[in-house]
């Protein structure tokens, strides 16, 4: 942590708050007394800065409760039923400069998703793997996990951030990290994933295995021919006759 800069005003304030030590130092001369007061004031400012940093870190890693997200639950079950070794990475653009990546993880304690978020002008999926390649543009990444623990009295999901990386140029680090954290948190709390549409995915990837899709039919249903077990151009859709609208549910999620 950088050494705190102490001004004459800060020294005078410290002396007014701690007159007894200062009077004792005056026996060795005023210059010595002010030097000692300046050193004490510097230590006090550095302690306050450390305390503020620790409090900000605790707030950053404290889990946030979010409501259950049925669409993600269904996607998780669909992926695990398809394969327990190949876990896709779903990329969703939250804002023009913010990209979120979710990857299901198999655990014994309930559903879990690893997540990474990146913020940078001119957003690109490559930022999630090689952010330093975009230097000198300012970028920031957050990592964390979204879990659905088993056995809770009130079913919910826990969102916890575990780390952050950033360029040192062009950022107010604390403010930028908090802003990115809030952007990701609100995405899970505002219902965006409760009624999620596959058209929100950043690029056409297979929802089951994560492979890039190239043919129009697979891109339309967001499931590749291998995972869909068909190369037919027919795209399954659900029709809500009461509301008169079509639901773009992936074929692997359509009940038999």
Secondary structure, DSSP 8 states (H G I E B T S, - for coil): -------HHHHHHHHHH-HHHHHHHGGG-HHHHHHHHHHHHHHHHHHHHHHHHHHHHHHHHS-EEE---HHHHHHHHHHHHH-SS---EEEEEEETTEEEEEEEE--SSEEEEEEEEEEESS--GGGGT-GGGGTTS-EEEEEEEEEEETT-SS--EEEEEEEEEE-SSS--HHHHHHHHHHHHHHHHHSSTTTT--GGGBSS-B-TTT--B--SHHHHHHTS-HHHHT---S----EEETTTTEEE---GGGS--
